[in-house]
Each structure stands twice: as structure tokens, then as C-alpha cells.
Amino acid sequence: MTVLILSAVLLLAIVGCVCVVWAERGGPRWARVVARLTVGAGELLSKAGRSGGSRNNGSDD
């Protein structure tokens, strides 16, 4: 069951990355929407990872 869930997450990530590339090349509207969602999710995860429990003594790298 865990392998199935991880495979689905991996597939969604790959499809999102493909849509980002396709949208950059002028793809259809739905690809641009998926690309925006993918980039937004990546930024949220990046911010969550930076502030996720580690203290950096005020330096913002």
C-alpha cells in the first residue's frame, strides 16, 4: 500500500514538472494552471522545510 501511495506521489511530481516545461513553451491553458500549482506547491514545501524545526541563529540563507 505504501509503495502505491509513493508511486502516485512520484507520478504527480513528474506530471507537474512536465507541465511546467510545457507551459514555458506555450502549452495549453490547463498546462499553465497545473504548472502554477506545481510551482506554488514547491515554494510552500521549500518554505516549510526551511522553518521546520532547525534554528539558524537569525541568518537567512
mmCIF file of the N, C-alpha and C atoms, coordinates in Angstrom:
data_MODEL
# 
_entry.id   MODEL 
# 
loop_
_atom_site.group_PDB 
_atom_site.id 
_atom_site.type_symbol 
_atom_site.label_atom_id 
_atom_site.label_alt_id 
_atom_site.label_comp_id 
_atom_site.label_asym_id 
_atom_site.label_entity_id 
_atom_site.label_seq_id 
_atom_site.pdbx_PDB_ins_code 
_atom_site.Cartn_x 
_atom_site.Cartn_y 
_atom_site.Cartn_z 
_atom_site.occupancy 
_atom_site.B_iso_or_equiv 
_atom_site.pdbx_formal_charge 
_atom_site.auth_seq_id 
_atom_site.auth_comp_id 
_atom_site.auth_asym_id 
_atom_site.auth_atom_id 
_atom_site.pdbx_PDB_model_num 
ATOM 1   N N  . MET A 1 1  ? 0.827  -1.195 0.000   1.00 0.00 ? 1  MET A N  1 
ATOM 2   C CA . MET A 1 1  ? 0.000  0.000  0.000   1.00 0.00 ? 1  MET A CA 1 
ATOM 3   C C  . MET A 1 1  ? 0.869  1.255  0.000   1.00 0.00 ? 1  MET A C  1 
ATOM 4   N N  . THR A 1 2  ? 1.927  1.244  0.794   1.00 0.00 ? 2  THR A N  1 
ATOM 5   C CA . THR A 1 2  ? 2.825  2.397  0.866   1.00 0.00 ? 2  THR A CA 1 
ATOM 6   C C  . THR A 1 2  ? 3.511  2.637  -0.479  1.00 0.00 ? 2  THR A C  1 
ATOM 7   N N  . VAL A 1 3  ? 3.880  1.553  -1.136  1.00 0.00 ? 3  VAL A N  1 
ATOM 8   C CA . VAL A 1 3  ? 4.532  1.685  -2.446  1.00 0.00 ? 3  VAL A CA 1 
ATOM 9   C C  . VAL A 1 3  ? 3.565  2.311  -3.450  1.00 0.00 ? 3  VAL A C  1 
ATOM 10  N N  . LEU A 1 4  ? 2.310  1.954  -3.374  1.00 0.00 ? 4  LEU A N  1 
ATOM 11  C CA . LEU A 1 4  ? 1.310  2.522  -4.269  1.00 0.00 ? 4  LEU A CA 1 
ATOM 12  C C  . LEU A 1 4  ? 1.149  4.026  -4.048  1.00 0.00 ? 4  LEU A C  1 
ATOM 13  N N  . ILE A 1 5  ? 1.103  4.437  -2.798  1.00 0.00 ? 5  ILE A N  1 
ATOM 14  C CA . ILE A 1 5  ? 0.963  5.866  -2.471  1.00 0.00 ? 5  ILE A CA 1 
ATOM 15  C C  . ILE A 1 5  ? 2.197  6.641  -2.918  1.00 0.00 ? 5  ILE A C  1 
ATOM 16  N N  . LEU A 1 6  ? 3.374  6.107  -2.637  1.00 0.00 ? 6  LEU A N  1 
ATOM 17  C CA . LEU A 1 6  ? 4.605  6.791  -3.051  1.00 0.00 ? 6  LEU A CA 1 
ATOM 18  C C  . LEU A 1 6  ? 4.724  6.853  -4.574  1.00 0.00 ? 6  LEU A C  1 
ATOM 19  N N  . SER A 1 7  ? 4.274  5.810  -5.253  1.00 0.00 ? 7  SER A N  1 
ATOM 20  C CA . SER A 1 7  ? 4.291  5.817  -6.715  1.00 0.00 ? 7  SER A CA 1 
ATOM 21  C C  . SER A 1 7  ? 3.355  6.888  -7.264  1.00 0.00 ? 7  SER A C  1 
ATOM 22  N N  . ALA A 1 8  ? 2.192  7.044  -6.642  1.00 0.00 ? 8  ALA A N  1 
ATOM 23  C CA . ALA A 1 8  ? 1.247  8.072  -7.075  1.00 0.00 ? 8  ALA A CA 1 
ATOM 24  C C  . ALA A 1 8  ? 1.819  9.471  -6.865  1.00 0.00 ? 8  ALA A C  1 
ATOM 25  N N  . VAL A 1 9  ? 2.474  9.687  -5.730  1.00 0.00 ? 9  VAL A N  1 
ATOM 26  C CA . VAL A 1 9  ? 3.092  10.991 -5.454  1.00 0.00 ? 9  VAL A CA 1 
ATOM 27  C C  . VAL A 1 9  ? 4.201  11.269 -6.459  1.00 0.00 ? 9  VAL A C  1 
ATOM 28  N N  . LEU A 1 10 ? 4.999  10.272 -6.759  1.00 0.00 ? 10 LEU A N  1 
ATOM 29  C CA . LEU A 1 10 ? 6.068  10.427 -7.743  1.00 0.00 ? 10 LEU A CA 1 
ATOM 30  C C  . LEU A 1 10 ? 5.498  10.737 -9.123  1.00 0.00 ? 10 LEU A C  1 
ATOM 31  N N  . LEU A 1 11 ? 4.441  10.054 -9.499  1.00 0.00 ? 11 LEU A N  1 
ATOM 32  C CA . LEU A 1 11 ? 3.809  10.302 -10.789 1.00 0.00 ? 11 LEU A CA 1 
ATOM 33  C C  . LEU A 1 11 ? 3.256  11.729 -10.867 1.00 0.00 ? 11 LEU A C  1 
ATOM 34  N N  . LEU A 1 12 ? 2.626  12.193 -9.797  1.00 0.00 ? 12 LEU A N  1 
ATOM 35  C CA . LEU A 1 12 ? 2.118  13.576 -9.779  1.00 0.00 ? 12 LEU A CA 1 
ATOM 36  C C  . LEU A 1 12 ? 3.250  14.584 -9.907  1.00 0.00 ? 12 LEU A C  1 
ATOM 37  N N  . ALA A 1 13 ? 4.368  14.324 -9.240  1.00 0.00 ? 13 ALA A N  1 
ATOM 38  C CA . ALA A 1 13 ? 5.510  15.236 -9.332  1.00 0.00 ? 13 ALA A CA 1 
ATOM 39  C C  . ALA A 1 13 ? 6.067  15.272 -10.752 1.00 0.00 ? 13 ALA A C  1 
ATOM 40  N N  . ILE A 1 14 ? 6.155  14.124 -11.384 1.00 0.00 ? 14 ILE A N  1 
ATOM 41  C CA . ILE A 1 14 ? 6.676  14.074 -12.757 1.00 0.00 ? 14 ILE A CA 1 
ATOM 42  C C  . ILE A 1 14 ? 5.735  14.795 -13.712 1.00 0.00 ? 14 ILE A C  1 
ATOM 43  N N  . VAL A 1 15 ? 4.437  14.547 -13.578 1.00 0.00 ? 15 VAL A N  1 
ATOM 44  C CA . VAL A 1 15 ? 3.463  15.219 -14.438 1.00 0.00 ? 15 VAL A CA 1 
ATOM 45  C C  . VAL A 1 15 ? 3.518  16.736 -14.217 1.00 0.00 ? 15 VAL A C  1 
ATOM 46  N N  . GLY A 1 16 ? 3.677  17.156 -12.968 1.00 0.00 ? 16 GLY A N  1 
ATOM 47  C CA . GLY A 1 16 ? 3.784  18.583 -12.680 1.00 0.00 ? 16 GLY A CA 1 
ATOM 48  C C  . GLY A 1 16 ? 4.999  19.204 -13.338 1.00 0.00 ? 16 GLY A C  1 
ATOM 49  N N  . CYS A 1 17 ? 6.122  18.514 -13.273 1.00 0.00 ? 17 CYS A N  1 
ATOM 50  C CA . CYS A 1 17 ? 7.341  19.035 -13.908 1.00 0.00 ? 17 CYS A CA 1 
ATOM 51  C C  . CYS A 1 17 ? 7.193  19.109 -15.423 1.00 0.00 ? 17 CYS A C  1 
ATOM 52  N N  . VAL A 1 18 ? 6.559  18.109 -16.013 1.00 0.00 ? 18 VAL A N  1 
ATOM 53  C CA . VAL A 1 18 ? 6.325  18.130 -17.458 1.00 0.00 ? 18 VAL A CA 1 
ATOM 54  C C  . VAL A 1 18 ? 5.437  19.315 -17.825 1.00 0.00 ? 18 VAL A C  1 
ATOM 55  N N  . CYS A 1 19 ? 4.426  19.580 -17.013 1.00 0.00 ? 19 CYS A N  1 
ATOM 56  C CA . CYS A 1 19 ? 3.538  20.718 -17.295 1.00 0.00 ? 19 CYS A CA 1 
ATOM 57  C C  . CYS A 1 19 ? 4.267  22.049 -17.155 1.00 0.00 ? 19 CYS A C  1 
ATOM 58  N N  . VAL A 1 20 ? 5.203  22.144 -16.227 1.00 0.00 ? 20 VAL A N  1 
ATOM 59  C CA . VAL A 1 20 ? 5.979  23.382 -16.087 1.00 0.00 ? 20 VAL A CA 1 
ATOM 60  C C  . VAL A 1 20 ? 6.787  23.637 -17.358 1.00 0.00 ? 20 VAL A C  1 
ATOM 61  N N  . VAL A 1 21 ? 7.440  22.609 -17.862 1.00 0.00 ? 21 VAL A N  1 
ATOM 62  C CA . VAL A 1 21 ? 8.235  22.761 -19.086 1.00 0.00 ? 21 VAL A CA 1 
ATOM 63  C C  . VAL A 1 21 ? 7.325  23.079 -20.267 1.00 0.00 ? 21 VAL A C  1 
ATOM 64  N N  . TRP A 1 22 ? 6.213  22.381 -20.363 1.00 0.00 ? 22 TRP A N  1 
ATOM 65  C CA . TRP A 1 22 ? 5.284  22.589 -21.476 1.00 0.00 ? 22 TRP A CA 1 
ATOM 66  C C  . TRP A 1 22 ? 4.688  23.993 -21.431 1.00 0.00 ? 22 TRP A C  1 
ATOM 67  N N  . ALA A 1 23 ? 4.347  24.469 -20.239 1.00 0.00 ? 23 ALA A N  1 
ATOM 68  C CA . ALA A 1 23 ? 3.779  25.812 -20.107 1.00 0.00 ? 23 ALA A CA 1 
ATOM 69  C C  . ALA A 1 23 ? 4.802  26.877 -20.499 1.00 0.00 ? 23 ALA A C  1 
ATOM 70  N N  . GLU A 1 24 ? 6.066  26.660 -20.191 1.00 0.00 ? 24 GLU A N  1 
ATOM 71  C CA . GLU A 1 24 ? 7.115  27.599 -20.597 1.00 0.00 ? 24 GLU A CA 1 
ATOM 72  C C  . GLU A 1 24 ? 7.219  27.699 -22.106 1.00 0.00 ? 24 GLU A C  1 
ATOM 73  N N  . ARG A 1 25 ? 6.864  26.633 -22.793 1.00 0.00 ? 25 ARG A N  1 
ATOM 74  C CA . ARG A 1 25 ? 6.939  26.623 -24.263 1.00 0.00 ? 25 ARG A CA 1 
ATOM 75  C C  . ARG A 1 25 ? 5.623  27.006 -24.904 1.00 0.00 ? 25 ARG A C  1 
ATOM 76  N N  . GLY A 1 26 ? 4.667  27.504 -24.088 1.00 0.00 ? 26 GLY A N  1 
ATOM 77  C CA . GLY A 1 26 ? 3.410  27.981 -24.641 1.00 0.00 ? 26 GLY A CA 1 
ATOM 78  C C  . GLY A 1 26 ? 2.341  26.921 -24.758 1.00 0.00 ? 26 GLY A C  1 
ATOM 79  N N  . GLY A 1 27 ? 2.272  26.037 -23.813 1.00 0.00 ? 27 GLY A N  1 
ATOM 80  C CA . GLY A 1 27 ? 1.279  24.969 -23.838 1.00 0.00 ? 27 GLY A CA 1 
ATOM 81  C C  . GLY A 1 27 ? -0.132 25.478 -23.613 1.00 0.00 ? 27 GLY A C  1 
ATOM 82  N N  . PRO A 1 28 ? -1.088 24.562 -23.546 1.00 0.00 ? 28 PRO A N  1 
ATOM 83  C CA . PRO A 1 28 ? -2.485 24.953 -23.345 1.00 0.00 ? 28 PRO A CA 1 
ATOM 84  C C  . PRO A 1 28 ? -2.722 25.538 -21.952 1.00 0.00 ? 28 PRO A C  1 
ATOM 85  N N  . ARG A 1 29 ? -3.876 26.143 -21.787 1.00 0.00 ? 29 ARG A N  1 
ATOM 86  C CA . ARG A 1 29 ? -4.201 26.826 -20.531 1.00 0.00 ? 29 ARG A CA 1 
ATOM 87  C C  . ARG A 1 29 ? -4.152 25.880 -19.339 1.00 0.00 ? 29 ARG A C  1 
ATOM 88  N N  . TRP A 1 30 ? -4.669 24.654 -19.502 1.00 0.00 ? 30 TRP A N  1 
ATOM 89  C CA . TRP A 1 30 ? -4.690 23.731 -18.366 1.00 0.00 ? 30 TRP A CA 1 
ATOM 90  C C  . TRP A 1 30 ? -3.271 23.367 -17.933 1.00 0.00 ? 30 TRP A C  1 
ATOM 91  N N  . ALA A 1 31 ? -2.339 23.306 -18.871 1.00 0.00 ? 31 ALA A N  1 
ATOM 92  C CA . ALA A 1 31 ? -0.949 23.010 -18.516 1.00 0.00 ? 31 ALA A CA 1 
ATOM 93  C C  . ALA A 1 31 ? -0.344 24.175 -17.732 1.00 0.00 ? 31 ALA A C  1 
ATOM 94  N N  . ARG A 1 32 ? -0.722 25.402 -18.085 1.00 0.00 ? 32 ARG A N  1 
ATOM 95  C CA . ARG A 1 32 ? -0.222 26.567 -17.343 1.00 0.00 ? 32 ARG A CA 1 
ATOM 96  C C  . ARG A 1 32 ? -0.785 26.589 -15.927 1.00 0.00 ? 32 ARG A C  1 
ATOM 97  N N  . VAL A 1 33 ? -2.044 26.169 -15.777 1.00 0.00 ? 33 VAL A N  1 
ATOM 98  C CA . VAL A 1 33 ? -2.645 26.110 -14.437 1.00 0.00 ? 33 VAL A CA 1 
ATOM 99  C C  . VAL A 1 33 ? -1.942 25.054 -13.590 1.00 0.00 ? 33 VAL A C  1 
ATOM 100 N N  . VAL A 1 34 ? -1.719 23.887 -14.162 1.00 0.00 ? 34 VAL A N  1 
ATOM 101 C CA . VAL A 1 34 ? -1.023 22.825 -13.427 1.00 0.00 ? 34 VAL A CA 1 
ATOM 102 C C  . VAL A 1 34 ? 0.397  23.263 -13.090 1.00 0.00 ? 34 VAL A C  1 
ATOM 103 N N  . ALA A 1 35 ? 1.038  23.972 -13.999 1.00 0.00 ? 35 ALA A N  1 
ATOM 104 C CA . ALA A 1 35 ? 2.399  24.459 -13.749 1.00 0.00 ? 35 ALA A CA 1 
ATOM 105 C C  . ALA A 1 35 ? 2.415  25.443 -12.584 1.00 0.00 ? 35 ALA A C  1 
ATOM 106 N N  . ARG A 1 36 ? 1.440  26.362 -12.554 1.00 0.00 ? 36 ARG A N  1 
ATOM 107 C CA . ARG A 1 36 ? 1.375  27.314 -11.429 1.00 0.00 ? 36 ARG A CA 1 
ATOM 108 C C  . ARG A 1 36 ? 1.158  26.587 -10.105 1.00 0.00 ? 36 ARG A C  1 
ATOM 109 N N  . LEU A 1 37 ? 0.280  25.595 -10.117 1.00 0.00 ? 37 LEU A N  1 
ATOM 110 C CA . LEU A 1 37 ? 0.032  24.823 -8.896  1.00 0.00 ? 37 LEU A CA 1 
ATOM 111 C C  . LEU A 1 37 ? 1.289  24.064 -8.454  1.00 0.00 ? 37 LEU A C  1 
ATOM 112 N N  . THR A 1 38 ? 2.003  23.515 -9.418  1.00 0.00 ? 38 THR A N  1 
ATOM 113 C CA . THR A 1 38 ? 3.226  22.769 -9.100  1.00 0.00 ? 38 THR A CA 1 
ATOM 114 C C  . THR A 1 38 ? 4.297  23.688 -8.511  1.00 0.00 ? 38 THR A C  1 
ATOM 115 N N  . VAL A 1 39 ? 4.490  24.834 -9.131  1.00 0.00 ? 39 VAL A N  1 
ATOM 116 C CA . VAL A 1 39 ? 5.494  25.785 -8.632  1.00 0.00 ? 39 VAL A CA 1 
ATOM 117 C C  . VAL A 1 39 ? 5.090  26.309 -7.253  1.00 0.00 ? 39 VAL A C  1 
ATOM 118 N N  . GLY A 1 40 ? 3.807  26.606 -7.077  1.00 0.00 ? 40 GLY A N  1 
ATOM 119 C CA . GLY A 1 40 ? 3.325  27.073 -5.776  1.00 0.00 ? 40 GLY A CA 1 
ATOM 120 C C  . GLY A 1 40 ? 3.508  26.029 -4.686  1.00 0.00 ? 40 GLY A C  1 
ATOM 121 N N  . ALA A 1 41 ? 3.221  24.775 -5.004  1.00 0.00 ? 41 ALA A N  1 
ATOM 122 C CA . ALA A 1 41 ? 3.406  23.701 -4.024  1.00 0.00 ? 41 ALA A CA 1 
ATOM 123 C C  . ALA A 1 41 ? 4.890  23.539 -3.677  1.00 0.00 ? 41 ALA A C  1 
ATOM 124 N N  . GLY A 1 42 ? 5.734  23.676 -4.678  1.00 0.00 ? 42 GLY A N  1 
ATOM 125 C CA . GLY A 1 42 ? 7.176  23.586 -4.424  1.00 0.00 ? 42 GLY A CA 1 
ATOM 126 C C  . GLY A 1 42 ? 7.675  24.702 -3.525  1.00 0.00 ? 42 GLY A C  1 
ATOM 127 N N  . GLU A 1 43 ? 7.158  25.909 -3.739  1.00 0.00 ? 43 GLU A N  1 
ATOM 128 C CA . GLU A 1 43 ? 7.557  27.029 -2.889  1.00 0.00 ? 43 GLU A CA 1 
ATOM 129 C C  . GLU A 1 43 ? 7.067  26.837 -1.458  1.00 0.00 ? 43 GLU A C  1 
ATOM 130 N N  . LEU A 1 44 ? 5.840  26.337 -1.304  1.00 0.00 ? 44 LEU A N  1 
ATOM 131 C CA . LEU A 1 44 ? 5.323  26.080 0.048   1.00 0.00 ? 44 LEU A CA 1 
ATOM 132 C C  . LEU A 1 44 ? 6.152  25.021 0.760   1.00 0.00 ? 44 LEU A C  1 
ATOM 133 N N  . LEU A 1 45 ? 6.499  23.960 0.058   1.00 0.00 ? 45 LEU A N  1 
ATOM 134 C CA . LEU A 1 45 ? 7.317  22.911 0.670   1.00 0.00 ? 45 LEU A CA 1 
ATOM 135 C C  . LEU A 1 45 ? 8.713  23.423 1.002   1.00 0.00 ? 45 LEU A C  1 
ATOM 136 N N  . SER A 1 46 ? 9.237  24.294 0.159   1.00 0.00 ? 46 SER A N  1 
ATOM 137 C CA . SER A 1 46 ? 10.552 24.866 0.429   1.00 0.00 ? 46 SER A CA 1 
ATOM 138 C C  . SER A 1 46 ? 10.534 25.731 1.683   1.00 0.00 ? 46 SER A C  1 
ATOM 139 N N  . LYS A 1 47 ? 9.495  26.557 1.801   1.00 0.00 ? 47 LYS A N  1 
ATOM 140 C CA . LYS A 1 47 ? 9.378  27.398 2.991   1.00 0.00 ? 47 LYS A CA 1 
ATOM 141 C C  . LYS A 1 47 ? 9.158  26.561 4.235   1.00 0.00 ? 47 LYS A C  1 
ATOM 142 N N  . ALA A 1 48 ? 8.370  25.517 4.131   1.00 0.00 ? 48 ALA A N  1 
ATOM 143 C CA . ALA A 1 48 ? 8.111  24.646 5.279   1.00 0.00 ? 48 ALA A CA 1 
ATOM 144 C C  . ALA A 1 48 ? 9.383  23.910 5.686   1.00 0.00 ? 48 ALA A C  1 
ATOM 145 N N  . GLY A 1 49 ? 10.191 23.535 4.708   1.00 0.00 ? 49 GLY A N  1 
ATOM 146 C CA . GLY A 1 49 ? 11.442 22.840 5.004   1.00 0.00 ? 49 GLY A CA 1 
ATOM 147 C C  . GLY A 1 49 ? 12.457 23.740 5.680   1.00 0.00 ? 49 GLY A C  1 
ATOM 148 N N  . ARG A 1 50 ? 12.465 25.014 5.319   1.00 0.00 ? 50 ARG A N  1 
ATOM 149 C CA . ARG A 1 50 ? 13.416 25.951 5.915   1.00 0.00 ? 50 ARG A CA 1 
ATOM 150 C C  . ARG A 1 50 ? 13.083 26.243 7.366   1.00 0.00 ? 50 ARG A C  1 
ATOM 151 N N  . SER A 1 51 ? 11.790 26.351 7.676   1.00 0.00 ? 51 SER A N  1 
ATOM 152 C CA . SER A 1 51 ? 11.402 26.715 9.035   1.00 0.00 ? 51 SER A CA 1 
ATOM 153 C C  . SER A 1 51 ? 10.996 25.488 9.846   1.00 0.00 ? 51 SER A C  1 
ATOM 154 N N  . GLY A 1 52 ? 11.299 24.319 9.375   1.00 0.00 ? 52 GLY A N  1 
ATOM 155 C CA . GLY A 1 52 ? 10.832 23.090 10.009  1.00 0.00 ? 52 GLY A CA 1 
ATOM 156 C C  . GLY A 1 52 ? 11.682 22.604 11.162  1.00 0.00 ? 52 GLY A C  1 
ATOM 157 N N  . GLY A 1 53 ? 11.814 23.393 12.199  1.00 0.00 ? 53 GLY A N  1 
ATOM 158 C CA . GLY A 1 53 ? 12.423 22.901 13.428  1.00 0.00 ? 53 GLY A CA 1 
ATOM 159 C C  . GLY A 1 53 ? 13.885 23.221 13.623  1.00 0.00 ? 53 GLY A C  1 
ATOM 160 N N  . SER A 1 54 ? 14.589 23.658 12.629  1.00 0.00 ? 54 SER A N  1 
ATOM 161 C CA . SER A 1 54 ? 16.001 23.963 12.826  1.00 0.00 ? 54 SER A CA 1 
ATOM 162 C C  . SER A 1 54 ? 16.174 25.458 13.037  1.00 0.00 ? 54 SER A C  1 
ATOM 163 N N  . ARG A 1 55 ? 16.987 25.813 13.974  1.00 0.00 ? 55 ARG A N  1 
ATOM 164 C CA . ARG A 1 55 ? 17.262 27.215 14.229  1.00 0.00 ? 55 ARG A CA 1 
ATOM 165 C C  . ARG A 1 55 ? 18.514 27.613 13.479  1.00 0.00 ? 55 ARG A C  1 
ATOM 166 N N  . ASN A 1 56 ? 18.451 28.789 12.860  1.00 0.00 ? 56 ASN A N  1 
ATOM 167 C CA . ASN A 1 56 ? 19.594 29.230 12.069  1.00 0.00 ? 56 ASN A CA 1 
ATOM 168 C C  . ASN A 1 56 ? 20.233 30.497 12.620  1.00 0.00 ? 56 ASN A C  1 
ATOM 169 N N  . ASN A 1 57 ? 19.958 30.832 13.862  1.00 0.00 ? 57 ASN A N  1 
ATOM 170 C CA . ASN A 1 57 ? 20.561 31.974 14.541  1.00 0.00 ? 57 ASN A CA 1 
ATOM 171 C C  . ASN A 1 57 ? 20.369 33.285 13.791  1.00 0.00 ? 57 ASN A C  1 
ATOM 172 N N  . GLY A 1 58 ? 19.219 33.439 13.150  1.00 0.00 ? 58 GLY A N  1 
ATOM 173 C CA . GLY A 1 58 ? 18.891 34.697 12.510  1.00 0.00 ? 58 GLY A CA 1 
ATOM 174 C C  . GLY A 1 58 ? 19.444 34.864 11.116  1.00 0.00 ? 58 GLY A C  1 
ATOM 175 N N  . SER A 1 59 ? 20.269 33.956 10.631  1.00 0.00 ? 59 SER A N  1 
ATOM 176 C CA . SER A 1 59 ? 20.778 34.106 9.283   1.00 0.00 ? 59 SER A CA 1 
ATOM 177 C C  . SER A 1 59 ? 19.795 33.477 8.316   1.00 0.00 ? 59 SER A C  1 
ATOM 178 N N  . ASP A 1 60 ? 19.536 34.184 7.228   1.00 0.00 ? 60 ASP A N  1 
ATOM 179 C CA . ASP A 1 60 ? 18.584 33.715 6.243   1.00 0.00 ? 60 ASP A CA 1 
ATOM 180 C C  . ASP A 1 60 ? 19.323 33.386 4.971   1.00 0.00 ? 60 ASP A C  1 
ATOM 181 N N  . ASP A 1 61 ? 19.697 32.144 4.777   1.00 0.00 ? 61 ASP A N  1 
ATOM 182 C CA . ASP A 1 61 ? 20.479 31.731 3.609   1.00 0.00 ? 61 ASP A CA 1 
ATOM 183 C C  . ASP A 1 61 ? 19.593 31.476 2.442   1.00 0.00 ? 61 ASP A C  1 
# 
